């Protein structure tokens, strides 16, 4: 499983969203991504990628796309989807 597949799976399981919906996800943009959903999302990503996000990065994790940038700081490359 690629890092992109793992990343997407976390969003699919925690936020109950699929496919093209993922790219548009933003914190508090859907009912499932509230403060509790945010902590669940961060915790699951930390577990899947064996990292520990710093508090400023947790707070900056405001969208699906921003999350990819933040994980890159921790050495987790999220591959771009094939066009």
PDB file of N, CA, C and O in Angstrom:
ATOM      1  N   UNK A   1       0.843  -1.177   0.000  1.00  0.00           N
ATOM      2  CA  UNK A   1       0.000   0.000   0.000  1.00  0.00           C
ATOM      3  C   UNK A   1       0.894   1.248   0.000  1.00  0.00           C
ATOM      4  O   UNK A   1       1.828   1.346   0.796  1.00  0.00           O
ATOM      5  N   UNK A   2       0.602   2.194  -0.893  1.00  0.00           N
ATOM      6  CA  UNK A   2       1.398   3.414  -0.977  1.00  0.00           C
ATOM      7  C   UNK A   2       1.028   4.359   0.162  1.00  0.00           C
ATOM      8  O   UNK A   2       0.004   4.184   0.823  1.00  0.00           O
ATOM      9  N   UNK A   3       1.869   5.355   0.380  1.00  0.00           N
ATOM     10  CA  UNK A   3       1.566   6.357   1.401  1.00  0.00           C
ATOM     11  C   UNK A   3       0.281   7.109   1.064  1.00  0.00           C
ATOM     12  O   UNK A   3      -0.488   7.455   1.961  1.00  0.00           O
ATOM     13  N   UNK A   4       0.045   7.363  -0.222  1.00  0.00           N
ATOM     14  CA  UNK A   4      -1.187   8.039  -0.621  1.00  0.00           C
ATOM     15  C   UNK A   4      -2.400   7.174  -0.280  1.00  0.00           C
ATOM     16  O   UNK A   4      -3.408   7.682   0.212  1.00  0.00           O
ATOM     17  N   UNK A   5      -2.307   5.896  -0.537  1.00  0.00           N
ATOM     18  CA  UNK A   5      -3.413   4.998  -0.213  1.00  0.00           C
ATOM     19  C   UNK A   5      -3.658   4.951   1.295  1.00  0.00           C
ATOM     20  O   UNK A   5      -4.807   4.956   1.737  1.00  0.00           O
ATOM     21  N   UNK A   6      -2.592   4.905   2.080  1.00  0.00           N
ATOM     22  CA  UNK A   6      -2.737   4.917   3.547  1.00  0.00           C
ATOM     23  C   UNK A   6      -3.377   6.224   4.009  1.00  0.00           C
ATOM     24  O   UNK A   6      -4.297   6.227   4.828  1.00  0.00           O
ATOM     25  N   UNK A   7      -2.874   7.328   3.469  1.00  0.00           N
ATOM     26  CA  UNK A   7      -3.381   8.664   3.822  1.00  0.00           C
ATOM     27  C   UNK A   7      -4.878   8.748   3.507  1.00  0.00           C
ATOM     28  O   UNK A   7      -5.678   9.152   4.352  1.00  0.00           O
ATOM     29  N   UNK A   8      -5.243   8.363   2.287  1.00  0.00           N
ATOM     30  CA  UNK A   8      -6.648   8.407   1.892  1.00  0.00           C
ATOM     31  C   UNK A   8      -7.511   7.514   2.768  1.00  0.00           C
ATOM     32  O   UNK A   8      -8.625   7.888   3.137  1.00  0.00           O
ATOM     33  N   UNK A   9      -7.008   6.349   3.098  1.00  0.00           N
ATOM     34  CA  UNK A   9      -7.770   5.390   3.912  1.00  0.00           C
ATOM     35  C   UNK A   9      -8.100   5.974   5.286  1.00  0.00           C
ATOM     36  O   UNK A   9      -9.197   5.768   5.807  1.00  0.00           O
ATOM     37  N   UNK A  10      -7.151   6.701   5.867  1.00  0.00           N
ATOM     38  CA  UNK A  10      -7.400   7.334   7.169  1.00  0.00           C
ATOM     39  C   UNK A  10      -8.570   8.306   7.052  1.00  0.00           C
ATOM     40  O   UNK A  10      -9.473   8.294   7.888  1.00  0.00           O
ATOM     41  N   UNK A  11      -8.560   9.147   6.021  1.00  0.00           N
ATOM     42  CA  UNK A  11      -9.654  10.098   5.831  1.00  0.00           C
ATOM     43  C   UNK A  11     -10.970   9.363   5.567  1.00  0.00           C
ATOM     44  O   UNK A  11     -12.020   9.767   6.067  1.00  0.00           O
ATOM     45  N   UNK A  12     -10.912   8.292   4.785  1.00  0.00           N
ATOM     46  CA  UNK A  12     -12.123   7.535   4.466  1.00  0.00           C
ATOM     47  C   UNK A  12     -12.732   6.913   5.713  1.00  0.00           C
ATOM     48  O   UNK A  12     -13.951   6.931   5.884  1.00  0.00           O
ATOM     49  N   UNK A  13     -11.902   6.367   6.576  1.00  0.00           N
ATOM     50  CA  UNK A  13     -12.392   5.703   7.785  1.00  0.00           C
ATOM     51  C   UNK A  13     -12.859   6.720   8.827  1.00  0.00           C
ATOM     52  O   UNK A  13     -13.955   6.591   9.372  1.00  0.00           O
ATOM     53  N   UNK A  14     -12.044   7.717   9.101  1.00  0.00           N
ATOM     54  CA  UNK A  14     -12.372   8.678  10.163  1.00  0.00           C
ATOM     55  C   UNK A  14     -13.496   9.630   9.756  1.00  0.00           C
ATOM     56  O   UNK A  14     -14.417   9.880  10.533  1.00  0.00           O
ATOM     57  N   UNK A  15     -13.415  10.160   8.525  1.00  0.00           N
ATOM     58  CA  UNK A  15     -14.387  11.172   8.101  1.00  0.00           C
ATOM     59  C   UNK A  15     -15.502  10.627   7.217  1.00  0.00           C
ATOM     60  O   UNK A  15     -16.417  11.359   6.839  1.00  0.00           O
ATOM     61  N   UNK A  16     -15.424   9.337   6.890  1.00  0.00           N
ATOM     62  CA  UNK A  16     -16.470   8.690   6.095  1.00  0.00           C
ATOM     63  C   UNK A  16     -16.682   9.383   4.740  1.00  0.00           C
ATOM     64  O   UNK A  16     -17.818   9.609   4.322  1.00  0.00           O
ATOM     65  N   UNK A  17     -15.593   9.712   4.075  1.00  0.00           N
ATOM     66  CA  UNK A  17     -15.645  10.352   2.755  1.00  0.00           C
ATOM     67  C   UNK A  17     -14.875   9.499   1.762  1.00  0.00           C
ATOM     68  O   UNK A  17     -14.006   8.718   2.147  1.00  0.00           O
ATOM     69  N   UNK A  18     -15.196   9.651   0.485  1.00  0.00           N
ATOM     70  CA  UNK A  18     -14.600   8.813  -0.556  1.00  0.00           C
ATOM     71  C   UNK A  18     -14.084   9.646  -1.722  1.00  0.00           C
ATOM     72  O   UNK A  18     -14.475  10.799  -1.901  1.00  0.00           O
ATOM     73  N   UNK A  19     -13.202   9.044  -2.509  1.00  0.00           N
ATOM     74  CA  UNK A  19     -12.753   9.545  -3.801  1.00  0.00           C
ATOM     75  C   UNK A  19     -12.489  11.027  -3.900  1.00  0.00           C
ATOM     76  O   UNK A  19     -11.691  11.586  -3.148  1.00  0.00           O
ATOM     77  N   UNK A  20     -13.169  11.654  -4.839  1.00  0.00           N
ATOM     78  CA  UNK A  20     -12.956  13.069  -5.128  1.00  0.00           C
ATOM     79  C   UNK A  20     -13.323  13.975  -3.948  1.00  0.00           C
ATOM     80  O   UNK A  20     -12.829  15.099  -3.858  1.00  0.00           O
ATOM     81  N   UNK A  21     -14.172  13.503  -3.057  1.00  0.00           N
ATOM     82  CA  UNK A  21     -14.535  14.298  -1.876  1.00  0.00           C
ATOM     83  C   UNK A  21     -13.308  14.628  -1.034  1.00  0.00           C
ATOM     84  O   UNK A  21     -13.258  15.682  -0.400  1.00  0.00           O
ATOM     85  N   UNK A  22     -12.325  13.742  -1.022  1.00  0.00           N
ATOM     86  CA  UNK A  22     -11.162  13.912  -0.149  1.00  0.00           C
ATOM     87  C   UNK A  22     -10.417  15.208  -0.419  1.00  0.00           C
ATOM     88  O   UNK A  22     -10.060  15.928   0.513  1.00  0.00           O
ATOM     89  N   UNK A  23     -10.184  15.507  -1.682  1.00  0.00           N
ATOM     90  CA  UNK A  23      -9.377  16.677  -2.055  1.00  0.00           C
ATOM     91  C   UNK A  23      -9.975  17.985  -1.569  1.00  0.00           C
ATOM     92  O   UNK A  23      -9.255  18.962  -1.365  1.00  0.00           O
ATOM     93  N   UNK A  24     -11.282  18.010  -1.385  1.00  0.00           N
ATOM     94  CA  UNK A  24     -11.971  19.238  -0.980  1.00  0.00           C
ATOM     95  C   UNK A  24     -12.159  19.355   0.537  1.00  0.00           C
ATOM     96  O   UNK A  24     -12.675  20.362   1.021  1.00  0.00           O
ATOM     97  N   UNK A  25     -11.749  18.347   1.275  1.00  0.00           N
ATOM     98  CA  UNK A  25     -11.992  18.350   2.726  1.00  0.00           C
ATOM     99  C   UNK A  25     -11.184  19.431   3.438  1.00  0.00           C
ATOM    100  O   UNK A  25      -9.990  19.615   3.204  1.00  0.00           O
ATOM    101  N   UNK A  26     -11.900  20.141   4.323  1.00  0.00           N
ATOM    102  CA  UNK A  26     -11.290  21.180   5.149  1.00  0.00           C
ATOM    103  C   UNK A  26     -11.814  21.010   6.573  1.00  0.00           C
ATOM    104  O   UNK A  26     -12.941  20.564   6.793  1.00  0.00           O
ATOM    105  N   UNK A  27     -10.967  21.377   7.532  1.00  0.00           N
ATOM    106  CA  UNK A  27     -11.371  21.335   8.941  1.00  0.00           C
ATOM    107  C   UNK A  27     -12.641  22.152   9.122  1.00  0.00           C
ATOM    108  O   UNK A  27     -12.720  23.300   8.685  1.00  0.00           O
ATOM    109  N   UNK A  28     -13.626  21.557   9.765  1.00  0.00           N
ATOM    110  CA  UNK A  28     -14.943  22.131  10.013  1.00  0.00           C
ATOM    111  C   UNK A  28     -15.739  22.385   8.737  1.00  0.00           C
ATOM    112  O   UNK A  28     -16.756  23.078   8.760  1.00  0.00           O
ATOM    113  N   UNK A  29     -15.269  21.814   7.613  1.00  0.00           N
ATOM    114  CA  UNK A  29     -15.999  21.933   6.361  1.00  0.00           C
ATOM    115  C   UNK A  29     -17.074  20.864   6.214  1.00  0.00           C
ATOM    116  O   UNK A  29     -17.983  20.986   5.394  1.00  0.00           O
ATOM    117  N   UNK A  30     -16.954  19.820   7.018  1.00  0.00           N
ATOM    118  CA  UNK A  30     -17.963  18.754   7.065  1.00  0.00           C
ATOM    119  C   UNK A  30     -18.208  18.433   8.536  1.00  0.00           C
ATOM    120  O   UNK A  30     -17.307  18.588   9.360  1.00  0.00           O
ATOM    121  N   UNK A  31     -19.413  17.990   8.871  1.00  0.00           N
ATOM    122  CA  UNK A  31     -19.715  17.722  10.281  1.00  0.00           C
ATOM    123  C   UNK A  31     -18.745  16.734  10.945  1.00  0.00           C
ATOM    124  O   UNK A  31     -18.455  16.859  12.135  1.00  0.00           O
ATOM    125  N   UNK A  32     -18.250  15.766  10.191  1.00  0.00           N
ATOM    126  CA  UNK A  32     -17.369  14.757  10.764  1.00  0.00           C
ATOM    127  C   UNK A  32     -15.991  15.314  11.157  1.00  0.00           C
ATOM    128  O   UNK A  32     -15.314  14.746  12.014  1.00  0.00           O
ATOM    129  N   UNK A  33     -15.583  16.417  10.534  1.00  0.00           N
ATOM    130  CA  UNK A  33     -14.260  16.985  10.845  1.00  0.00           C
ATOM    131  C   UNK A  33     -14.423  18.149  11.813  1.00  0.00           C
ATOM    132  O   UNK A  33     -14.129  19.301  11.493  1.00  0.00           O
ATOM    133  N   UNK A  34     -14.893  17.815  12.991  1.00  0.00           N
ATOM    134  CA  UNK A  34     -14.977  18.770  14.097  1.00  0.00           C
ATOM    135  C   UNK A  34     -13.742  18.573  14.964  1.00  0.00           C
ATOM    136  O   UNK A  34     -12.806  17.891  14.546  1.00  0.00           O
ATOM    137  N   UNK A  35     -13.716  19.144  16.144  1.00  0.00           N
ATOM    138  CA  UNK A  35     -12.512  19.037  16.984  1.00  0.00           C
ATOM    139  C   UNK A  35     -12.218  17.584  17.367  1.00  0.00           C
ATOM    140  O   UNK A  35     -11.053  17.187  17.414  1.00  0.00           O
ATOM    141  N   UNK A  36     -13.237  16.798  17.637  1.00  0.00           N
ATOM    142  CA  UNK A  36     -13.021  15.389  17.977  1.00  0.00           C
ATOM    143  C   UNK A  36     -12.552  14.611  16.751  1.00  0.00           C
ATOM    144  O   UNK A  36     -11.635  13.796  16.843  1.00  0.00           O
ATOM    145  N   UNK A  37     -13.175  14.860  15.617  1.00  0.00           N
ATOM    146  CA  UNK A  37     -12.752  14.224  14.377  1.00  0.00           C
ATOM    147  C   UNK A  37     -11.321  14.586  14.030  1.00  0.00           C
ATOM    148  O   UNK A  37     -10.571  13.764  13.506  1.00  0.00           O
ATOM    149  N   UNK A  38     -10.949  15.821  14.326  1.00  0.00           N
ATOM    150  CA  UNK A  38      -9.580  16.280  14.055  1.00  0.00           C
ATOM    151  C   UNK A  38      -8.570  15.483  14.881  1.00  0.00           C
ATOM    152  O   UNK A  38      -7.551  15.031  14.360  1.00  0.00           O
ATOM    153  N   UNK A  39      -8.859  15.317  16.157  1.00  0.00           N
ATOM    154  CA  UNK A  39      -7.939  14.571  17.015  1.00  0.00           C
ATOM    155  C   UNK A  39      -7.880  13.098  16.590  1.00  0.00           C
ATOM    156  O   UNK A  39      -6.808  12.492  16.619  1.00  0.00           O
ATOM    157  N   UNK A  40      -9.001  12.530  16.204  1.00  0.00           N
ATOM    158  CA  UNK A  40      -9.010  11.150  15.716  1.00  0.00           C
ATOM    159  C   UNK A  40      -8.192  11.022  14.436  1.00  0.00           C
ATOM    160  O   UNK A  40      -7.442  10.061  14.261  1.00  0.00           O
ATOM    161  N   UNK A  41      -8.340  11.989  13.551  1.00  0.00           N
ATOM    162  CA  UNK A  41      -7.601  11.990  12.295  1.00  0.00           C
ATOM    163  C   UNK A  41      -6.101  12.082  12.544  1.00  0.00           C
ATOM    164  O   UNK A  41      -5.323  11.306  11.988  1.00  0.00           O
ATOM    165  N   UNK A  42      -5.702  13.028  13.377  1.00  0.00           N
ATOM    166  CA  UNK A  42      -4.277  13.210  13.700  1.00  0.00           C
ATOM    167  C   UNK A  42      -3.725  11.946  14.365  1.00  0.00           C
ATOM    168  O   UNK A  42      -2.650  11.475  13.995  1.00  0.00           O
ATOM    169  N   UNK A  43      -4.437  11.406  15.324  1.00  0.00           N
ATOM    170  CA  UNK A  43      -3.975  10.210  16.020  1.00  0.00           C
ATOM    171  C   UNK A  43      -3.794   9.028  15.089  1.00  0.00           C
ATOM    172  O   UNK A  43      -2.817   8.287  15.196  1.00  0.00           O
ATOM    173  N   UNK A  44      -4.734   8.853  14.180  1.00  0.00           N
ATOM    174  CA  UNK A  44      -4.652   7.739  13.234  1.00  0.00           C
ATOM    175  C   UNK A  44      -3.497   7.933  12.250  1.00  0.00           C
ATOM    176  O   UNK A  44      -2.800   6.975  11.917  1.00  0.00           O
ATOM    177  N   UNK A  45      -3.293   9.157  11.788  1.00  0.00           N
ATOM    178  CA  UNK A  45      -2.165   9.433  10.888  1.00  0.00           C
ATOM    179  C   UNK A  45      -0.834   9.198  11.595  1.00  0.00           C
ATOM    180  O   UNK A  45       0.097   8.638  11.016  1.00  0.00           O
ATOM    181  N   UNK A  46      -0.753   9.633  12.857  1.00  0.00           N
ATOM    182  CA  UNK A  46       0.477   9.401  13.620  1.00  0.00           C
ATOM    183  C   UNK A  46       0.761   7.904  13.738  1.00  0.00           C
ATOM    184  O   UNK A  46       1.902   7.465  13.596  1.00  0.00           O
ATOM    185  N   UNK A  47      -0.278   7.138  13.997  1.00  0.00           N
ATOM    186  CA  UNK A  47      -0.100   5.690  14.140  1.00  0.00           C
ATOM    187  C   UNK A  47       0.289   5.043  12.807  1.00  0.00           C
ATOM    188  O   UNK A  47       1.225   4.245  12.756  1.00  0.00           O
ATOM    189  N   UNK A  48      -0.420   5.382  11.738  1.00  0.00           N
ATOM    190  CA  UNK A  48      -0.168   4.763  10.429  1.00  0.00           C
ATOM    191  C   UNK A  48       1.235   5.061   9.907  1.00  0.00           C
ATOM    192  O   UNK A  48       1.864   4.212   9.276  1.00  0.00           O
ATOM    193  N   UNK A  49       1.725   6.286  10.177  1.00  0.00           N
ATOM    194  CA  UNK A  49       3.016   6.694   9.627  1.00  0.00           C
ATOM    195  C   UNK A  49       4.136   6.712  10.671  1.00  0.00           C
ATOM    196  O   UNK A  49       5.258   7.123  10.376  1.00  0.00           O
ATOM    197  N   UNK A  50       3.825   6.263  11.893  1.00  0.00           N
ATOM    198  CA  UNK A  50       4.805   6.179  12.968  1.00  0.00           C
ATOM    199  C   UNK A  50       5.541   7.501  13.181  1.00  0.00           C
ATOM    200  O   UNK A  50       6.771   7.562  13.186  1.00  0.00           O
ATOM    201  N   UNK A  51       4.744   8.557  13.357  1.00  0.00           N
ATOM    202  CA  UNK A  51       5.276   9.901  13.592  1.00  0.00           C
ATOM    203  C   UNK A  51       4.547  10.504  14.785  1.00  0.00           C
ATOM    204  O   UNK A  51       3.566   9.941  15.272  1.00  0.00           O
ATOM    205  N   UNK A  52       5.030  11.654  15.254  1.00  0.00           N
ATOM    206  CA  UNK A  52       4.374  12.402  16.321  1.00  0.00           C
ATOM    207  C   UNK A  52       4.354  13.867  15.898  1.00  0.00           C
ATOM    208  O   UNK A  52       5.394  14.525  15.871  1.00  0.00           O
ATOM    209  N   UNK A  53       3.169  14.374  15.568  1.00  0.00           N
ATOM    210  CA  UNK A  53       3.054  15.751  15.115  1.00  0.00           C
ATOM    211  C   UNK A  53       3.225  16.723  16.282  1.00  0.00           C
ATOM    212  O   UNK A  53       2.722  16.488  17.381  1.00  0.00           O
ATOM    213  N   UNK A  54       3.939  17.809  16.028  1.00  0.00           N
ATOM    214  CA  UNK A  54       4.058  18.882  17.005  1.00  0.00           C
ATOM    215  C   UNK A  54       2.733  19.637  17.064  1.00  0.00           C
ATOM    216  O   UNK A  54       1.973  19.636  16.096  1.00  0.00           O
ATOM    217  N   UNK A  55       2.461  20.271  18.181  1.00  0.00           N
ATOM    218  CA  UNK A  55       1.204  20.997  18.354  1.00  0.00           C
ATOM    219  C   UNK A  55       0.962  22.032  17.258  1.00  0.00           C
ATOM    220  O   UNK A  55      -0.150  22.090  16.734  1.00  0.00           O
ATOM    221  N   UNK A  56       1.954  22.859  16.881  1.00  0.00           N
ATOM    222  CA  UNK A  56       1.695  23.828  15.796  1.00  0.00           C
ATOM    223  C   UNK A  56       1.275  23.147  14.491  1.00  0.00           C
ATOM    224  O   UNK A  56       0.456  23.685  13.745  1.00  0.00           O
ATOM    225  N   UNK A  57       1.832  21.970  14.216  1.00  0.00           N
ATOM    226  CA  UNK A  57       1.454  21.254  13.000  1.00  0.00           C
ATOM    227  C   UNK A  57       0.050  20.674  13.107  1.00  0.00           C
ATOM    228  O   UNK A  57      -0.679  20.629  12.116  1.00  0.00           O
ATOM    229  N   UNK A  58      -0.333  20.230  14.297  1.00  0.00           N
ATOM    230  CA  UNK A  58      -1.707  19.751  14.492  1.00  0.00           C
ATOM    231  C   UNK A  58      -2.695  20.871  14.220  1.00  0.00           C
ATOM    232  O   UNK A  58      -3.726  20.663  13.580  1.00  0.00           O
ATOM    233  N   UNK A  59      -2.372  22.059  14.711  1.00  0.00           N
ATOM    234  CA  UNK A  59      -3.255  23.207  14.525  1.00  0.00           C
ATOM    235  C   UNK A  59      -3.283  23.668  13.076  1.00  0.00           C
ATOM    236  O   UNK A  59      -4.315  24.140  12.600  1.00  0.00           O
ATOM    237  N   UNK A  60      -2.167  23.538  12.368  1.00  0.00           N
ATOM    238  CA  UNK A  60      -2.078  23.965  10.973  1.00  0.00           C
ATOM    239  C   UNK A  60      -2.710  22.961  10.012  1.00  0.00           C
ATOM    240  O   UNK A  60      -2.932  23.278   8.844  1.00  0.00           O
ATOM    241  N   UNK A  61      -2.998  21.768  10.489  1.00  0.00           N
ATOM    242  CA  UNK A  61      -3.563  20.701   9.660  1.00  0.00           C
ATOM    243  C   UNK A  61      -5.026  21.050   9.379  1.00  0.00           C
ATOM    244  O   UNK A  61      -5.934  20.543  10.038  1.00  0.00           O
ATOM    245  N   UNK A  62      -5.237  21.913   8.402  1.00  0.00           N
ATOM    246  CA  UNK A  62      -6.558  22.483   8.168  1.00  0.00           C
ATOM    247  C   UNK A  62      -7.285  21.934   6.953  1.00  0.00           C
ATOM    248  O   UNK A  62      -8.444  22.275   6.716  1.00  0.00           O
ATOM    249  N   UNK A  63      -6.617  21.086   6.181  1.00  0.00           N
ATOM    250  CA  UNK A  63      -7.264  20.511   5.006  1.00  0.00           C
ATOM    251  C   UNK A  63      -6.542  19.234   4.595  1.00  0.00           C
ATOM    252  O   UNK A  63      -5.443  18.939   5.065  1.00  0.00           O
ATOM    253  N   UNK A  64      -7.178  18.498   3.722  1.00  0.00           N
ATOM    254  CA  UNK A  64      -6.592  17.281   3.162  1.00  0.00           C
ATOM    255  C   UNK A  64      -5.250  17.604   2.508  1.00  0.00           C
ATOM    256  O   UNK A  64      -4.260  16.912   2.744  1.00  0.00           O
ATOM    257  N   UNK A  65      -5.217  18.656   1.686  1.00  0.00           N
ATOM    258  CA  UNK A  65      -3.995  19.030   0.971  1.00  0.00           C
ATOM    259  C   UNK A  65      -2.917  19.543   1.927  1.00  0.00           C
ATOM    260  O   UNK A  65      -1.743  19.206   1.770  1.00  0.00           O
ATOM    261  N   UNK A  66      -3.300  20.350   2.907  1.00  0.00           N
ATOM    262  CA  UNK A  66      -2.329  20.873   3.881  1.00  0.00           C
ATOM    263  C   UNK A  66      -1.700  19.734   4.673  1.00  0.00           C
ATOM    264  O   UNK A  66      -0.521  19.792   5.021  1.00  0.00           O
ATOM    265  N   UNK A  67      -2.476  18.711   4.954  1.00  0.00           N
ATOM    266  CA  UNK A  67      -1.957  17.551   5.674  1.00  0.00           C
ATOM    267  C   UNK A  67      -0.798  16.892   4.939  1.00  0.00           C
ATOM    268  O   UNK A  67       0.162  16.446   5.566  1.00  0.00           O
ATOM    269  N   UNK A  68      -0.881  16.830   3.622  1.00  0.00           N
ATOM    270  CA  UNK A  68       0.210  16.256   2.834  1.00  0.00           C
ATOM    271  C   UNK A  68       1.492  17.044   3.026  1.00  0.00           C
ATOM    272  O   UNK A  68       2.568  16.464   3.177  1.00  0.00           O
ATOM    273  N   UNK A  69       1.380  18.380   3.020  1.00  0.00           N
ATOM    274  CA  UNK A  69       2.546  19.246   3.226  1.00  0.00           C
ATOM    275  C   UNK A  69       3.148  19.033   4.611  1.00  0.00           C
ATOM    276  O   UNK A  69       4.366  18.950   4.763  1.00  0.00           O
ATOM    277  N   UNK A  70       2.296  18.947   5.599  1.00  0.00           N
ATOM    278  CA  UNK A  70       2.772  18.773   6.975  1.00  0.00           C
ATOM    279  C   UNK A  70       3.469  17.425   7.143  1.00  0.00           C
ATOM    280  O   UNK A  70       4.535  17.356   7.756  1.00  0.00           O
ATOM    281  N   UNK A  71       2.887  16.361   6.612  1.00  0.00           N
ATOM    282  CA  UNK A  71       3.514  15.046   6.745  1.00  0.00           C
ATOM    283  C   UNK A  71       4.885  15.007   6.067  1.00  0.00           C
ATOM    284  O   UNK A  71       5.778  14.285   6.510  1.00  0.00           O
ATOM    285  N   UNK A  72       5.046  15.770   5.008  1.00  0.00           N
ATOM    286  CA  UNK A  72       6.339  15.824   4.318  1.00  0.00           C
ATOM    287  C   UNK A  72       7.446  16.303   5.264  1.00  0.00           C
ATOM    288  O   UNK A  72       8.588  15.854   5.167  1.00  0.00           O
ATOM    289  N   UNK A  73       7.102  17.217   6.175  1.00  0.00           N
ATOM    290  CA  UNK A  73       8.075  17.703   7.171  1.00  0.00           C
ATOM    291  C   UNK A  73       8.575  16.571   8.063  1.00  0.00           C
ATOM    292  O   UNK A  73       9.661  16.660   8.635  1.00  0.00           O
ATOM    293  N   UNK A  74       7.786  15.514   8.178  1.00  0.00           N
ATOM    294  CA  UNK A  74       8.127  14.377   9.036  1.00  0.00           C
ATOM    295  C   UNK A  74       8.688  13.208   8.225  1.00  0.00           C
ATOM    296  O   UNK A  74       8.787  12.082   8.713  1.00  0.00           O
ATOM    297  N   UNK A  75       9.049  13.502   6.987  1.00  0.00           N
ATOM    298  CA  UNK A  75       9.658  12.474   6.139  1.00  0.00           C
ATOM    299  C   UNK A  75       8.668  11.549   5.460  1.00  0.00           C
ATOM    300  O   UNK A  75       9.059  10.519   4.912  1.00  0.00           O
ATOM    301  N   UNK A  76       7.401  11.898   5.486  1.00  0.00           N
ATOM    302  CA  UNK A  76       6.366  11.070   4.846  1.00  0.00           C
ATOM    303  C   UNK A  76       5.994  11.730   3.512  1.00  0.00           C
ATOM    304  O   UNK A  76       5.332  12.767   3.481  1.00  0.00           O
ATOM    305  N   UNK A  77       6.427  11.118   2.433  1.00  0.00           N
ATOM    306  CA  UNK A  77       6.088  11.605   1.092  1.00  0.00           C
ATOM    307  C   UNK A  77       4.770  11.002   0.660  1.00  0.00           C
ATOM    308  O   UNK A  77       4.624   9.781   0.610  1.00  0.00           O
ATOM    309  N   UNK A  78       3.815  11.853   0.348  1.00  0.00           N
ATOM    310  CA  UNK A  78       2.536  11.395  -0.172  1.00  0.00           C
ATOM    311  C   UNK A  78       2.598  11.587  -1.686  1.00  0.00           C
ATOM    312  O   UNK A  78       2.629  12.712  -2.185  1.00  0.00           O
ATOM    313  N   UNK A  79       2.616  10.477  -2.396  1.00  0.00           N
ATOM    314  CA  UNK A  79       2.742  10.510  -3.842  1.00  0.00           C
ATOM    315  C   UNK A  79       1.535  11.192  -4.468  1.00  0.00           C
ATOM    316  O   UNK A  79       0.421  11.123  -3.946  1.00  0.00           O
ATOM    317  N   UNK A  80       1.774  11.844  -5.580  1.00  0.00           N
ATOM    318  CA  UNK A  80       0.675  12.423  -6.331  1.00  0.00           C
ATOM    319  C   UNK A  80      -0.056  11.312  -7.060  1.00  0.00           C
ATOM    320  O   UNK A  80       0.543  10.322  -7.481  1.00  0.00           O
ATOM    321  N   UNK A  81      -1.363  11.494  -7.202  1.00  0.00           N
ATOM    322  CA  UNK A  81      -2.148  10.500  -7.918  1.00  0.00           C
ATOM    323  C   UNK A  81      -1.808  10.538  -9.393  1.00  0.00           C
ATOM    324  O   UNK A  81      -1.469  11.592  -9.932  1.00  0.00           O
ATOM    325  N   UNK A  82      -1.897   9.396 -10.045  1.00  0.00           N
ATOM    326  CA  UNK A  82      -1.669   9.350 -11.485  1.00  0.00           C
ATOM    327  C   UNK A  82      -2.737  10.157 -12.195  1.00  0.00           C
ATOM    328  O   UNK A  82      -3.916  10.105 -11.843  1.00  0.00           O
ATOM    329  N   UNK A  83      -2.305  10.902 -13.199  1.00  0.00           N
ATOM    330  CA  UNK A  83      -3.259  11.739 -13.934  1.00  0.00           C
ATOM    331  C   UNK A  83      -4.025  10.924 -14.953  1.00  0.00           C
ATOM    332  O   UNK A  83      -4.872  11.464 -15.665  1.00  0.00           O
TER     333      UNK A  83
END
